[in-house]
Amino acid sequence: MGRIVTFDEVVSAEDVPVVVANQRGLIDRVNQAFIDAFGWSQSEVAEQPLTMLIPSQFHDAHNLGFSRFLATERATLLGQALELTIVCADGRELAAEHFIVAKKIDDDWCFAAVIRAP
Amino acid sequence: MSSDEQPAAPRRGEAVVLAGLRATLAKMECALSSLAEAIVWTDGEGTVQWCNRAFDELAGRPHIQVLGKCVRDFFVLRQAGKPVPQEENPLFGARACGGLCCDIETPNGIVLVEIQSRKLQLTAREDILIFVIRDVTQEQLALELQRSLREQAAAQERAEELNRQLFHADRLKAIGQLASGVAHEVNNPLTYIIGNLDHLAAVTDAFRADPNQGLPADLEEVIEETRHGAERISRIVRDLKVFSRSEQDQDDRSIDVRDTLDVALTLLGNEIHHRATLKRDYRSTPSVRCSESRLAQVFVNLLANAAQALSEGHSDEDEIRVCTRSDDQRRAIIEIHDTGSGIDPRDVPRAFEPFFTTKPVGEGTGLGLSICHGLVVGMGGTIEIESDVGSGTCVRVTLPGSVDSPAARSQTGRRLKDTAVGRLLVVDDDPAVARSIVRMLRAHEVVVVNSGHGALEKFTSDRGFDVVFCDLMMPDLTGMAVYERVCELYPGLAERFVFITGGAFTASAKRFVRTVPNLCLDKPLDLASVRDVIQRFVSSSARNRKQSAG
């Protein structure tokens, strides 16, 4: 796999787990690698809030940080590898490296993340 | 989380509400992150759910590494170097209430903080703990600095008070040492005053017995000599008053250093007289601004040292020379030279050190020159010593000239003739003083009362006085109390009060003399001054009468 850096590279990646969300904080889609890695189905996650993938102790920080980004368009976490935790379909919480990117498409922000579990 | 707990996709109205909520959350996030105080909230177990930038900085970790961690993992709280016990530690949620001031160890070092904590129960199942951590290190340093400055100021004040006491003690010691010399200076004129008065009494008896025999030819000479003697005593007492003024009465004023030197020379006259010939070389000298009493103390100390450097009985060989002049910076230079044995050059640099003395044990405290140094420096001046072993010593005091005009020597002996007759009231509890004033002012109509109450009683029926000479210190009712009452009842008369005093020795009297607008004359009264005052008041009364008539 080549180095994935840009938004377009992330959304088109197939061999690493990817989740794509809109600026309302709802999941648009996940790729097959994501489904394989974390057990969620496309129908389970589509149009659901991102917080379903985030452990509850991070919900406040996510809500506030997400809101701040939309208001200020100043990113603090984008474009860097972050050691975070993801909630799997079976309820397990797995430490995973998150690489989150964003792009404005027709006045709306779109978000995509590569999530690699060890 | 199961899928049936997930909300449905928002409809359009809900999307608007969501956007509004997000905007509010964004403001909250930005506002809280901008604060200098570190803010963090955790769940009931202390797991960080959110914190602001200040908290990240305090923890020394990126934001993402703070979230989800236990707040207790970041800091150890210490008080007086010991860990804060768990039961008092606000980071243990169950006891999270109130505030605590403690040290925390951060990646940037130890920081003194104040931790405020609150426990909020949002729902029956959810508690959150909120911590606000304020770095009070700088605040504490500022407080400590402030406290240190206060302590320094207090120490300085104590040191200054000690200095004042030391200066005063030195002056009292000098007065004690001067007493025998001053007694001698007073006894000499007293001897011939009493002798002359006995002579005058005998002359009076003889004249009564035989008025035809006429008056002795030397009568005027005897009277003049007696007056001269009394004036000498008066001057000595006045000089002692200048010298013995307390530390509370050290007002700076413009002074002719030559007058102050004369004060010191009067007080030490006897001491010097038996040891040296005194020479004055007074040249034009600028006025200086300082306390006359302190300056007199300096000169008394220096002149006493000069006299003590000379042995008794060689006054025709030894000399004390007192010089004054000004330099090109308009400073007053005062030099006191003696022809004593001089000071060893090795001792000169230490001469102003406290307790340094070359005198035999028991003869000197070693504080005199040190006190002089302190006093002169306090006046903005300098003091230095030049000495040659075997030929003598010169102590030079340099004082900054005041902005006032060049010093003019005080004038005495001015005589004025009475040109207008006034009506005067004398209020004095000492009948002899009152009678002497009546005699002194016999050209005028003088009424006497011998008490403060007597004066007030007099004023109920008679206030037609050009001047009221009122003693300040009277046992029944002081001159100050009389004046106060007259100000209330007869303000026009109060302006005509002139106070006479043998010495304002109470704190209230000193304050009164400093603040009252009326004239205050010192006893013994100088006839010329008294007549001058009367003429001014009588002329003013005449003018007022004329204007009223016109």
Interface residues (C-beta under 8 A of the other chain):
Chain A: R24 L26 E44 E47 Q48 P49 M52 P55 Q57 F58 H59 D60 A61 N63 L64 G65 F66 S67 R68 L70 A71 T72 T76 L77 L82 E83 L84 T85 V87 G91
Chain B: M1 S3 Q6 P7 A9 P10 A15 L18 L21 R22 A23 T24 L25 A26 K27 M28 E29 C30 W41 D43 T47 V48 Q49 W50 H63 I64 Q65 L67 G68
